[in-house]
Amino acid sequence: MVFIKIKIFLSYYNLFLDKKSQKIINSILVEKKSYTQLSKEMNISLTNVVSCFNSVSERTTKYFSKLKKFEELKEDISRLNFQRKVLKDLIDKQKSELNILKEFNGDLISSTKLDDIDISVRSLNCLRRAEIHSLFELTKIKRTDLLKHRDFGKKSLQEIDELMSEYKLEFAK
């Protein structure tokens, strides 16, 4: 297995090896020469041949170890991108459902008449005099403007505040 890796490594990284190292590696892997035979042919010590081969083998092992880690990282990134896409789709779906709920709530608010809500007669009469007949119309006026209408006092305002809070509505700013 190491020999196959070295062959692959050499095919891409021959530029990084000197000619002598290339000849040693090629002779051992491709020509299937022994260390002793190669040492005699090249007129170099057996230790140098073994050292050169081991050095290239170590670099190759490190390279493939890094390559394996790189491939694992690519897989992790791919998995994370998939999870991100799934989450984005879920968020988009929830946003869509939220918009539908908001539309429904808006329809409910605009169609809810104050006559259908349990509020005091005094507050209801004051709102009628102010020509406010629905929750929707109530959201279009300022809170302080209610106090300007005849017979509309702090108790009525407190009751309307509670009503607005109950329906999670706000007065105009």
C-alpha positions, 0 to 999 in steps of 0.5 A: 500500500505504501508503495502505491502511495509513493508512486502516486506521490511521485507522479505529482511531486517529482519536481521536489526531488533531486535527480538522484532521489528520483532515480532511487525511488523509480528503480525500487518501485518501478524497476523492482531493484533491491537496495543492494543492487541499486547501491552497487549500480549507483555507486552509493552506500546502502545506507544512503539508498535506504535513507533516501527511500525512507525519507520519501516514504515518510513524506508520502505518508505525511502527505496522505495523512494530510490529504485524508484529513483534508478529505474528512474536512471536506466531508464535514463541510459538505455535511454542514452545508447540507444541515445549513440548507435544511435549517434554512428551509425550516426557517423559511417554512416557519416564516411562511407559516408566521406570515399566514398567522399574521394575516389571519390575526390581521383579518381577525383584528380588522373584523372584530367589532368592539360590540363583540368584546367584553368591555364596560358600557362606559368605555364602549360608549366613549369609543363609539362617540370617538367613531371607533368601532373595531380593534383595527380602528383602535390600533390607528389612534394614539393612546393619549388621544383617547383621553381627549374624548368626553367621559373617557378617563383613566379607568376607561383607558386602563381597561382599553390598555388591558384589552390591547395587551390581551390581543397583543396590539399597540396604539399608533405612535 
